[in-house]
Amino acid sequence: MTSEAGHRLLEFLAELRATAGWTVEVTDEIGALSRWRLSGSTWQAVVTVEPRRWLGLEFEARDPVTGKRATYDIDTDLYDISRDDQREFAEEIERDIVEFLDGLRRGAVVRGNDGTKFVLVFPLDGSYVRVVQGRGMTRASVHADLAAARKGGDYVPLE
């Protein structure tokens, strides 16, 4: 690879640390591995960058009234991102993580309720993702338009 996966993500995290109105801190640096913790008043995230092995975002949001939670992860899974034939995949994951975090910064990641279920909605890769926390599982669906993703309630940006 000409440039390892994660370079753009690390630059973006450093930018967030300098400009975001929420906590952005490095919690671990071991060799090439870098782990970052980001948090607002109703959400928290862990971003892991290990350029030759793994890229990932673990995100959790909480409804401040009910305490219900929803989670969403973006990662390279078990793919060997050090291989040239996985470069495009690693770049897509990196781009999705940056886009999600940028949407969070811009207030485009919103929370609401659909009946008794806690819901997150956010733009990603030209569509809108709707994350619904059920009793035991989280479901994510992709919608072409924002109105369909936001069905069932009022939504406000995550804080």
N, C-alpha and C positions, 0 to 999 in steps of 0.2 A: 504494500500500500504506500502511496506517496505521502499521505498524511493519515495518521491513525484516527480511528473513530473517537469521538468525544471532544476533539479540539474546539469545535464551534460551541458545543454545550458548555465547556469550561469557561470560555470567553463570555458567554451569556450569563452564567452564574456569577462571575466576577462583576459584570455590569449590574446585575440585580442587587448584589451586595452593596454597591455604591449608590444605587438610585431608588430601590424599592422602599416602600413604607412599611415593610414587615421584616421580621428576623430572617437573615440569610447568613449562615455560618458554616465553616468547614468543621466537621466533627472528627474525621479520620483522614490521615494521609499516611499510607503505608506503601512505599515503592511507587508504582504507577497508579495505585488505587487512591481515589479521592471520594469522600462521602460528605454530602452537604445536607444540612437540615434547614428547611424553610418553614416559616409558620406565620399565620395571621391569627386573629382572635377566634375564628370558627373553622380553621383548617390547619393541617400540617402535611409536610411532604419530606421525603428523603430521596435525594438524587445520588445515585452511585455511578461513578465513571471509572472504569478500568479499561483503558483504551484497547488492549489486545484481547480482552476477555468478555466484558459485559458493560452494557449501558442500561440504566433503569431509573424509573420514577415510581415511587409508592406514594399515593395521595389519599388522604382521608379528610372528609369534611363532616362537620357536626351541625345539626340544627340547634341553635342556641335556646330555643323554647322547649323542644321535646327531648333533646339529647340524642335523637336518632342519628346514625352515622351512615355514610356511604363511602366506598373506597373505589379507586380506579388505579390501575397499574399500566405502565407502558415500559416494555423492556425487550431485550434481545433474546430472551429465553435461553435455550441451550445451544443456540447457533454459535459456531466458531467464527467470531467476527474478525479474527486475525487473518483469515483467508481472503484472498483477492476476490473469489467468487461470492463472498458475502458482503462485499463493500457496499453495494447499493442498498441492501437490506439494513445494514448498520447506519447508513446515512439517512434512510427513511425514519428509523427509530429516533435517531438524534434530532431530526427535523420535527418530528411529532412532539418530543419532549420540550423542545424550545418553543414550539407553537403553543402548547398547552400552558407553559409558564408565562409566556407573553400575554396570552388571553387572560390569565389570572391577574397579571399586572394591570391590564387595561380594563378590568371589571367585566369581561365577557364570560367568565365562569360564574354561573348563577345557581342558586339553590331555591327549592320550593317544595311543595307537598302536592301529591296527587292522592287525594283521600287520606289514608293513614300512612302512605309510603313517602319516604324522604327521597327527593330527586335532585340530581345535578344535571345541568345542561351546559354544553360548551362547544365552540366551533373547533373542528379539527379536519385538516386536509380537504377543505372545500365542502364539508357537510357539518351536521350538528349531531353530537353524541348525547344521548339521554341515558343517564345511569340511575337505576332504580334499586334501592336497597330493599330486598324482600326479607322474609323471616330469617332465612339462613343463607341466602345467596344474593349476590349482586348481579344484576342484568344490565348489559349495555346494548343499546340499539342505535343505529345510524339513520338519520333523517336528512332528506334533501333540503327541507326548509325549516326555519326557526319556529314557526307557529306549530308545526306538527311535533317538534321536540319538546315544546313548552306546554303541551296540552295538560289540562287538569288543575291549573292553579296559578297563583301569583308567584313571581320569581324576583329575587333580589341578588345583587352581586355578593360574592363571598367577601367577608371582611378579614 
